[in-house]
Amino acid sequence: MARLLTRTVATITELRDPQKVLDMANGEAVAILKNSQVVAYLVPASRTGEAAGHRAASVEEAMASFESRRAVNQPVLDWLRDK
C-alpha cells in the first residue's frame, strides 16, 4: 500500500462536488483514491505558492544548499554516475 501524504482522503465519485471535499479537508490537501489507489492530490490554492509563504530560491541560495549538503548527497551522486 502506498504511503499517503495527507490525512484526508476522498474518492473519484466524491469529486462530483469538489467544494464539499475541500470543506471536509479544512484547508489541507486531499488524497484522491480510485479502486483504493492514490491517483491524485487535491491541494487548496491557499496551501500553495506565495499564499502559503513559499517562494522560489535564488541561484545563490540553491548553490549554498547544495554545497552545505555535499557530504550527504555525494554518495548518491556517485552511485547515479555509475549507472
N, CA, C and O atoms as CSV, one atom per row, in Angstrom:
chain,resi,resn,atom,element,x,y,z
A,1,MET,N,N,0.841,-1.180,0.000
A,1,MET,CA,C,0.000,0.000,0.000
A,1,MET,C,C,0.885,1.241,0.000
A,1,MET,O,O,1.875,1.308,0.728
A,2,ALA,N,N,0.527,2.204,-0.807
A,2,ALA,CA,C,1.292,3.447,-0.922
A,2,ALA,C,C,1.113,4.295,0.334
A,2,ALA,O,O,0.057,4.279,0.967
A,3,ARG,N,N,2.157,5.027,0.678
A,3,ARG,CA,C,2.093,5.927,1.821
A,3,ARG,C,C,1.377,7.202,1.401
A,3,ARG,O,O,1.734,7.821,0.398
A,4,LEU,N,N,0.371,7.591,2.165
A,4,LEU,CA,C,-0.380,8.803,1.866
A,4,LEU,C,C,0.356,10.017,2.422
A,4,LEU,O,O,0.945,9.957,3.501
A,5,LEU,N,N,0.318,11.102,1.686
A,5,LEU,CA,C,0.983,12.333,2.091
A,5,LEU,C,C,0.031,13.300,2.779
A,5,LEU,O,O,0.374,14.465,2.977
A,6,THR,N,N,-1.149,12.841,3.144
A,6,THR,CA,C,-2.152,13.650,3.817
A,6,THR,C,C,-3.048,12.750,4.652
A,6,THR,O,O,-3.094,11.538,4.440
A,7,ARG,N,N,-3.758,13.344,5.601
A,7,ARG,CA,C,-4.657,12.561,6.456
A,7,ARG,C,C,-6.057,12.441,5.874
A,7,ARG,O,O,-6.840,11.609,6.331
A,8,THR,N,N,-6.388,13.251,4.878
A,8,THR,CA,C,-7.739,13.285,4.328
A,8,THR,C,C,-7.771,12.592,2.975
A,8,THR,O,O,-6.918,12.837,2.123
A,9,VAL,N,N,-8.759,11.726,2.783
A,9,VAL,CA,C,-8.910,11.029,1.508
A,9,VAL,C,C,-10.331,11.215,0.984
A,9,VAL,O,O,-11.268,11.437,1.751
A,10,ALA,N,N,-10.470,11.122,-0.323
A,10,ALA,CA,C,-11.770,11.178,-0.984
A,10,ALA,C,C,-11.696,10.270,-2.205
A,10,ALA,O,O,-10.612,9.957,-2.699
A,11,THR,N,N,-12.850,9.858,-2.677
A,11,THR,CA,C,-12.900,9.013,-3.865
A,11,THR,C,C,-13.185,9.871,-5.092
A,11,THR,O,O,-13.604,11.024,-4.984
A,12,ILE,N,N,-12.948,9.282,-6.253
A,12,ILE,CA,C,-13.261,9.958,-7.513
A,12,ILE,C,C,-14.735,10.361,-7.526
A,12,ILE,O,O,-15.075,11.450,-7.988
A,13,THR,N,N,-15.597,9.505,-7.030
A,13,THR,CA,C,-17.032,9.783,-7.006
A,13,THR,C,C,-17.337,11.020,-6.171
A,13,THR,O,O,-18.194,11.823,-6.541
A,14,GLU,N,N,-16.641,11.179,-5.042
A,14,GLU,CA,C,-16.867,12.338,-4.183
A,14,GLU,C,C,-16.457,13.653,-4.852
A,14,GLU,O,O,-16.898,14.723,-4.434
A,15,LEU,N,N,-15.621,13.577,-5.882
A,15,LEU,CA,C,-15.190,14.783,-6.580
A,15,LEU,C,C,-16.290,15.407,-7.432
A,15,LEU,O,O,-16.089,16.460,-8.038
A,16,ARG,N,N,-17.440,14.762,-7.479
A,16,ARG,CA,C,-18.573,15.381,-8.187
A,16,ARG,C,C,-18.918,16.716,-7.533
A,16,ARG,O,O,-19.446,17.624,-8.175
A,17,ASP,N,N,-18.605,16.811,-6.240
A,17,ASP,CA,C,-18.827,18.061,-5.503
A,17,ASP,C,C,-17.497,18.463,-4.856
A,17,ASP,O,O,-17.297,18.233,-3.663
A,18,PRO,N,N,-16.579,19.065,-5.641
A,18,PRO,CA,C,-15.243,19.357,-5.123
A,18,PRO,C,C,-15.239,20.309,-3.929
A,18,PRO,O,O,-14.378,20.190,-3.057
A,19,GLN,N,N,-16.178,21.246,-3.870
A,19,GLN,CA,C,-16.208,22.166,-2.729
A,19,GLN,C,C,-16.496,21.411,-1.437
A,19,GLN,O,O,-15.948,21.748,-0.388
A,20,LYS,N,N,-17.342,20.404,-1.504
A,20,LYS,CA,C,-17.641,19.588,-0.325
A,20,LYS,C,C,-16.378,18.859,0.143
A,20,LYS,O,O,-16.122,18.751,1.342
A,21,VAL,N,N,-15.597,18.365,-0.813
A,21,VAL,CA,C,-14.349,17.676,-0.471
A,21,VAL,C,C,-13.378,18.651,0.181
A,21,VAL,O,O,-12.749,18.310,1.183
A,22,LEU,N,N,-13.243,19.853,-0.364
A,22,LEU,CA,C,-12.355,20.853,0.222
A,22,LEU,C,C,-12.822,21.278,1.610
A,22,LEU,O,O,-12.005,21.452,2.514
A,23,ASP,N,N,-14.118,21.445,1.781
A,23,ASP,CA,C,-14.650,21.808,3.095
A,23,ASP,C,C,-14.357,20.716,4.116
A,23,ASP,O,O,-14.012,21.008,5.261
A,24,MET,N,N,-14.494,19.468,3.707
A,24,MET,CA,C,-14.227,18.329,4.581
A,24,MET,C,C,-12.753,18.320,5.026
A,24,MET,O,O,-12.436,17.884,6.133
A,25,ALA,N,N,-11.870,18.801,4.160
A,25,ALA,CA,C,-10.436,18.745,4.429
A,25,ALA,C,C,-9.945,19.879,5.319
A,25,ALA,O,O,-8.804,19.844,5.780
A,26,ASN,N,N,-10.784,20.888,5.572
A,26,ASN,CA,C,-10.400,22.017,6.426
A,26,ASN,C,C,-9.108,22.684,5.976
A,26,ASN,O,O,-8.249,22.992,6.803
A,27,GLY,N,N,-8.961,22.911,4.679
A,27,GLY,CA,C,-7.796,23.623,4.161
A,27,GLY,C,C,-6.557,22.786,3.935
A,27,GLY,O,O,-5.525,23.323,3.533
A,28,GLU,N,N,-6.621,21.503,4.176
A,28,GLU,CA,C,-5.476,20.607,3.956
A,28,GLU,C,C,-5.606,19.914,2.606
A,28,GLU,O,O,-6.667,19.943,1.983
A,29,ALA,N,N,-4.524,19.292,2.162
A,29,ALA,CA,C,-4.542,18.525,0.913
A,29,ALA,C,C,-5.397,17.270,1.087
A,29,ALA,O,O,-5.572,16.767,2.197
A,30,VAL,N,N,-5.921,16.780,-0.026
A,30,VAL,CA,C,-6.772,15.586,-0.026
A,30,VAL,C,C,-6.196,14.579,-1.016
A,30,VAL,O,O,-5.929,14.919,-2.169
A,31,ALA,N,N,-6.005,13.340,-0.567
A,31,ALA,CA,C,-5.593,12.262,-1.467
A,31,ALA,C,C,-6.850,11.753,-2.175
A,31,ALA,O,O,-7.850,11.446,-1.526
A,32,ILE,N,N,-6.796,11.666,-3.496
A,32,ILE,CA,C,-7.917,11.170,-4.287
A,32,ILE,C,C,-7.641,9.716,-4.636
A,32,ILE,O,O,-6.606,9.392,-5.218
A,33,LEU,N,N,-8.583,8.837,-4.273
A,33,LEU,CA,C,-8.418,7.404,-4.479
A,33,LEU,C,C,-9.348,6.884,-5.561
A,33,LEU,O,O,-10.483,7.339,-5.704
A,34,LYS,N,N,-8.841,5.920,-6.320
A,34,LYS,CA,C,-9.655,5.175,-7.283
A,34,LYS,C,C,-9.275,3.717,-7.094
A,34,LYS,O,O,-8.109,3.345,-7.230
A,35,ASN,N,N,-10.258,2.902,-6.784
A,35,ASN,CA,C,-10.012,1.485,-6.507
A,35,ASN,C,C,-8.925,1.311,-5.443
A,35,ASN,O,O,-8.037,0.468,-5.571
A,36,SER,N,N,-9.016,2.121,-4.401
A,36,SER,CA,C,-8.107,2.090,-3.250
A,36,SER,C,C,-6.660,2.435,-3.588
A,36,SER,O,O,-5.757,2.124,-2.811
A,37,GLN,N,N,-6.428,3.065,-4.723
A,37,GLN,CA,C,-5.087,3.506,-5.119
A,37,GLN,C,C,-5.091,5.030,-5.253
A,37,GLN,O,O,-6.042,5.610,-5.778
A,38,VAL,N,N,-4.027,5.671,-4.775
A,38,VAL,CA,C,-3.921,7.123,-4.905
A,38,VAL,C,C,-3.695,7.467,-6.372
A,38,VAL,O,O,-2.766,6.962,-7.003
A,39,VAL,N,N,-4.551,8.329,-6.905
A,39,VAL,CA,C,-4.406,8.760,-8.298
A,39,VAL,C,C,-4.063,10.242,-8.404
A,39,VAL,O,O,-3.594,10.703,-9.444
A,40,ALA,N,N,-4.301,10.989,-7.317
A,40,ALA,CA,C,-4.016,12.426,-7.354
A,40,ALA,C,C,-4.105,13.003,-5.952
A,40,ALA,O,O,-4.575,12.360,-5.013
A,41,TYR,N,N,-3.640,14.233,-5.849
A,41,TYR,CA,C,-3.826,15.022,-4.629
A,41,TYR,C,C,-4.521,16.313,-5.020
A,41,TYR,O,O,-4.172,16.932,-6.025
A,42,LEU,N,N,-5.492,16.717,-4.238
A,42,LEU,CA,C,-6.196,17.972,-4.427
A,42,LEU,C,C,-5.692,18.918,-3.346
A,42,LEU,O,O,-5.875,18.670,-2.154
A,43,VAL,N,N,-5.059,19.999,-3.773
A,43,VAL,CA,C,-4.449,20.941,-2.827
A,43,VAL,C,C,-5.129,22.297,-2.984
A,43,VAL,O,O,-5.137,22.860,-4.079
A,44,PRO,N,N,-5.699,22.824,-1.907
A,44,PRO,CA,C,-6.331,24.135,-1.995
A,44,PRO,C,C,-5.316,25.215,-2.374
A,44,PRO,O,O,-4.150,25.141,-1.987
A,45,ALA,N,N,-5.760,26.207,-3.123
A,45,ALA,CA,C,-4.872,27.286,-3.562
A,45,ALA,C,C,-4.224,27.996,-2.379
A,45,ALA,O,O,-3.104,28.493,-2.496
A,46,SER,N,N,-4.912,28.049,-1.249
A,46,SER,CA,C,-4.367,28.724,-0.073
A,46,SER,C,C,-3.131,28.022,0.488
A,46,SER,O,O,-2.397,28.611,1.282
A,47,ARG,N,N,-2.890,26.771,0.086
A,47,ARG,CA,C,-1.750,25.995,0.583
A,47,ARG,C,C,-0.582,25.972,-0.395
A,47,ARG,O,O,0.411,25.285,-0.155
A,48,THR,N,N,-0.688,26.711,-1.485
A,48,THR,CA,C,0.370,26.702,-2.488
A,48,THR,C,C,0.933,28.090,-2.713
A,48,THR,O,O,0.312,29.092,-2.356
A,49,GLY,N,N,2.091,28.141,-3.296
A,49,GLY,CA,C,2.685,29.396,-3.730
A,49,GLY,C,C,2.876,30.409,-2.626
A,49,GLY,O,O,3.070,30.054,-1.464
A,50,GLU,N,N,2.821,31.665,-2.996
A,50,GLU,CA,C,3.074,32.754,-2.068
A,50,GLU,C,C,2.034,32.839,-0.962
A,50,GLU,O,O,2.329,33.332,0.126
A,51,ALA,N,N,0.823,32.366,-1.226
A,51,ALA,CA,C,-0.216,32.394,-0.198
A,51,ALA,C,C,0.190,31.563,1.018
A,51,ALA,O,O,-0.228,31.858,2.138
A,52,ALA,N,N,0.996,30.534,0.805
A,52,ALA,CA,C,1.457,29.682,1.897
A,52,ALA,C,C,2.844,30.100,2.386
A,52,ALA,O,O,3.424,29.428,3.239
A,53,GLY,N,N,3.376,31.191,1.860
A,53,GLY,CA,C,4.678,31.674,2.297
A,53,GLY,C,C,5.845,31.044,1.568
A,53,GLY,O,O,6.988,31.198,1.997
A,54,HIS,N,N,5.592,30.339,0.476
A,54,HIS,CA,C,6.657,29.724,-0.297
A,54,HIS,C,C,7.166,30.703,-1.359
A,54,HIS,O,O,6.427,31.560,-1.843
A,55,ARG,N,N,8.409,30.557,-1.696
A,55,ARG,CA,C,8.970,31.350,-2.788
A,55,ARG,C,C,10.071,30.534,-3.436
A,55,ARG,O,O,10.594,29.590,-2.844
A,56,ALA,N,N,10.410,30.901,-4.638
A,56,ALA,CA,C,11.496,30.216,-5.345
A,56,ALA,C,C,12.833,30.672,-4.770
A,56,ALA,O,O,13.024,31.849,-4.465
A,57,ALA,N,N,13.747,29.728,-4.628
A,57,ALA,CA,C,15.084,30.054,-4.142
A,57,ALA,C,C,15.881,30.712,-5.257
A,57,ALA,O,O,15.690,30.413,-6.436
A,58,SER,N,N,16.763,31.600,-4.874
A,58,SER,CA,C,17.656,32.212,-5.857
A,58,SER,C,C,18.728,31.183,-6.226
A,58,SER,O,O,18.901,30.184,-5.527
A,59,VAL,N,N,19.430,31.426,-7.300
A,59,VAL,CA,C,20.507,30.527,-7.717
A,59,VAL,C,C,21.557,30.426,-6.613
A,59,VAL,O,O,22.073,29.344,-6.334
A,60,GLU,N,N,21.866,31.558,-5.991
A,60,GLU,CA,C,22.865,31.565,-4.919
A,60,GLU,C,C,22.407,30.731,-3.727
A,60,GLU,O,O,23.205,29.999,-3.140
A,61,GLU,N,N,21.124,30.835,-3.363
A,61,GLU,CA,C,20.593,30.045,-2.248
A,61,GLU,C,C,20.617,28.557,-2.570
A,61,GLU,O,O,20.964,27.739,-1.719
A,62,ALA,N,N,20.247,28.207,-3.801
A,62,ALA,CA,C,20.258,26.804,-4.203
A,62,ALA,C,C,21.677,26.237,-4.170
A,62,ALA,O,O,21.891,25.131,-3.673
A,63,MET,N,N,22.640,26.985,-4.693
A,63,MET,CA,C,24.037,26.522,-4.698
A,63,MET,C,C,24.572,26.387,-3.274
A,63,MET,O,O,25.298,25.438,-2.976
A,64,ALA,N,N,24.221,27.322,-2.392
A,64,ALA,CA,C,24.653,27.233,-0.987
A,64,ALA,C,C,24.070,25.998,-0.326
A,64,ALA,O,O,24.746,25.337,0.464
A,65,SER,N,N,22.827,25.682,-0.640
A,65,SER,CA,C,22.197,24.478,-0.088
A,65,SER,C,C,22.885,23.220,-0.602
A,65,SER,O,O,23.157,22.299,0.167
A,66,PHE,N,N,23.164,23.182,-1.897
A,66,PHE,CA,C,23.866,22.028,-2.475
A,66,PHE,C,C,25.214,21.834,-1.806
A,66,PHE,O,O,25.582,20.715,-1.449
A,67,GLU,N,N,25.951,22.924,-1.636
A,67,GLU,CA,C,27.283,22.836,-1.031
A,67,GLU,C,C,27.213,22.385,0.422
A,67,GLU,O,O,28.048,21.598,0.868
A,68,SER,N,N,26.225,22.876,1.162
A,68,SER,CA,C,26.122,22.509,2.582
A,68,SER,C,C,25.741,21.044,2.763
A,68,SER,O,O,25.985,20.476,3.828
A,69,ARG,N,N,25.149,20.421,1.748
A,69,ARG,CA,C,24.714,19.016,1.848
A,69,ARG,C,C,25.563,18.074,0.993
A,69,ARG,O,O,25.213,16.909,0.801
A,70,ARG,N,N,26.669,18.586,0.489
A,70,ARG,CA,C,27.506,17.787,-0.407
A,70,ARG,C,C,27.912,16.452,0.225
A,70,ARG,O,O,27.862,15.422,-0.447
A,71,ALA,N,N,28.307,16.447,1.483
A,71,ALA,CA,C,28.749,15.213,2.140
A,71,ALA,C,C,27.629,14.179,2.200
A,71,ALA,O,O,27.886,12.979,2.099
A,72,VAL,N,N,26.406,14.631,2.361
A,72,VAL,CA,C,25.260,13.723,2.424
A,72,VAL,C,C,24.890,13.226,1.038
A,72,VAL,O,O,24.592,12.045,0.855
A,73,ASN,N,N,24.909,14.126,0.058
A,73,ASN,CA,C,24.440,13.807,-1.290
A,73,ASN,C,C,25.477,13.124,-2.176
A,73,ASN,O,O,25.109,12.428,-3.122
A,74,GLN,N,N,26.754,13.307,-1.893
A,74,GLN,CA,C,27.799,12.799,-2.784
A,74,GLN,C,C,27.724,11.295,-3.022
A,74,GLN,O,O,27.873,10.875,-4.170
A,75,PRO,N,N,27.500,10.448,-1.996
A,75,PRO,CA,C,27.395,9.007,-2.278
A,75,PRO,C,C,26.288,8.658,-3.270
A,75,PRO,O,O,26.440,7.752,-4.089
A,76,VAL,N,N,25.182,9.378,-3.189
A,76,VAL,CA,C,24.073,9.136,-4.121
A,76,VAL,C,C,24.474,9.574,-5.524
A,76,VAL,O,O,24.212,8.865,-6.495
A,77,LEU,N,N,25.104,10.734,-5.633
A,77,LEU,CA,C,25.548,11.215,-6.940
A,77,LEU,C,C,26.565,10.259,-7.564
A,77,LEU,O,O,26.516,9.998,-8.766
A,78,ASP,N,N,27.482,9.739,-6.756
A,78,ASP,CA,C,28.471,8.763,-7.249
A,78,ASP,C,C,27.771,7.502,-7.749
A,78,ASP,O,O,28.116,6.971,-8.805
A,79,TRP,N,N,26.785,7.026,-6.985
A,79,TRP,CA,C,26.073,5.817,-7.388
A,79,TRP,C,C,25.333,6.056,-8.696
A,79,TRP,O,O,25.347,5.198,-9.578
A,80,LEU,N,N,24.688,7.210,-8.833
A,80,LEU,CA,C,23.965,7.515,-10.079
A,80,LEU,C,C,24.911,7.635,-11.264
A,80,LEU,O,O,24.561,7.241,-12.376
A,81,ARG,N,N,26.096,8.170,-11.044
A,81,ARG,CA,C,27.071,8.318,-12.123
A,81,ARG,C,C,27.504,6.944,-12.662
A,81,ARG,O,O,27.783,6.795,-13.851
A,82,ASP,N,N,27.554,5.941,-11.765
A,82,ASP,CA,C,27.971,4.588,-12.162
A,82,ASP,C,C,26.888,3.856,-12.948
A,82,ASP,O,O,27.187,2.844,-13.582
A,83,LYS,N,N,25.675,4.315,-12.933
A,83,LYS,CA,C,24.564,3.604,-13.603
A,83,LYS,C,C,24.479,3.919,-15.046
A,83,LYS,O,O,23.603,3.402,-15.740
